[in-house]
Amino acid sequence: MNTELLNRPVPWHLLLLLALLLWGGEYVQRQLWAPDEARYALISREMRQDSHWLVPFRQGEFYSHKPPLIFWLTNAGVAAGLPERVAARVPSFLGALMALWAITRLAVRWFDVRTSWWVALLLPTSFLFWNKGGFGQIDALLLGLEMMGLFLLFTSDPTKSARRIPAYLFFGLAVLAKGPVGLLIPMAVYASASFAANEGVRTRGWHWIWGPLLALAVPGLWLAAAWWQGAPDGFFRELLFKQNIGRVTGEFGGHTQSWYYYLLHFPLDFLPWTLLLPLAALALLRCDKDTKEFRRLITWIGTVIILFSLSSSKRNLYILLAHPAAALLIAASIPHWSLASAALLRRSRIILLAFFALLPAGLIAIVFIPQVHMPWWASAVPALASLAGLIIALRATLKSPDSPRWLASLALAVLFTFASVGAMIYPQINAKKTPHEIEPHRRARPPTRPVFDFIQTAGRNRSALCKSARPDGGHERRVA
């Protein structure tokens, strides 16, 4: 690659090309899988068919589990002419792209330009980030909005508040994507990480009062409009209380996990780069120049994991916000590996290469699973990609063991392996994962209303929107 290009931050168009390479084939080839993708696509479809733009519905019943931002973005993709299965993943694509852009810019600010290129390779080739970027779920979108807000806060001038306004607007959109965690978690990360880096002065100011109010005004406008248009009885109670307090207290039993859940899942979900975290931590600890940033990133990761560990309801994707910091931690340590133990460096490299040596065999083994019925060529391409990366990395190690080129070879191999898995292996599972009937018959479809019709219906009966077509005018609820 052009050396002059590497001396500049990663251009946004290269991040766009990287994202298209990583997820483009999966978006086109894979159908909408159950449960989340198919459910969200169904809700988005009902929203545009019935013009219920403010109160989401699923099979004729109001859906209060999630705010509507993902459904709006999905319908924007459909309006732009994208196939439904691609449009359903537009929110995740945008979120992943925003997260990549934000972490590469933070890398430049806290470390150097070369670190931004490394983190652009390592983050999208970590398992959970790649997985959620390819699925039509909310978590990649949430991550992108949180990362944009954090970037603006971390880079804002403490003496000027103007830059903090868009930061809190991004947090407001994050709340509109998945609820209060979109504000509470990134604000806790910003405060704790700044204090850990001896930058507590940056956190001072009135923005701690007006900022959250500004952020909450974004979903507040939606809630006010939904109320004015006539949201059904019970919608706000379930949305604001049951779906938030209930998750924290473990009311949703399917997600209840032990307190150490994330201590097990974070190392698994950040593979393969988890194997480099001990080396990276030791190298940065021994580098006097970057000790402050090491404390910042470790505190960032720890804050996310600890806060979500306090909740009874746990899923591995909840702590996705910790992954950009972990990727930056490894990327920043690469120039300082010589400061770490030579034995630890050698063992880390051997373990990582051994992991990649097993990867092609694991991909080929999928063909022999009777329940999968996978054609040999679907596994052969990703297996060859990982094998080629392993060979190139081994040659780079033998030629120049002190150079990190072997790591770049492995990262590129993971990139092509993940891309081919999404484009070739995942589509072979469509028959098992895709619902046979994405939109079951609905007994009672709510009446169609044009978007923004609430402006024209001021003073009318607020319950009119969500009444079904039953003769008695009652709202018919049914379980999807």
Protein Blocks (a to p, Z undefined) as FASTA:
>chain_A
ZZklmmpccdfklmmmmmmmmmmmmmmmpccddfklmmmmmmmmmmmmnopakbcceehi
acfkbccklmmmmmmmmmnopafklmmmmmmmmmmmmmmmmmmmmmmmmmcmklmmmmmm
mmmmpfklmmmmmpccfklmmmmmmmmmmmmmmmpcfkbcklmmmmmmmmmmmmmmnojk
lmmmmmmmmmmmmmmnopmmmmgcjklmmmmmmmmmmmmmmmmmmmmnopaehklmmmmm
mmmmmmmnomammlgccfklmmmmmmmmmpcklmmmmmmmmmmmmmmklmmmmmmmmmmm
mmmmmmmmmpmbdcfklmmmmmmmmmmmmmmmmmmmmmmcfklmmmmmmmmmmmmmmmmm
mmmmmmmmmklopafklmmmmmmmmmmmmmmmmmmmmmmmmbcklmmmmmmmmmmmmmmm
mmmmmmmmmmmmpcfblbacdfbdcddddehklmmmgoiafklmmpcfbfnlpacdddZZ
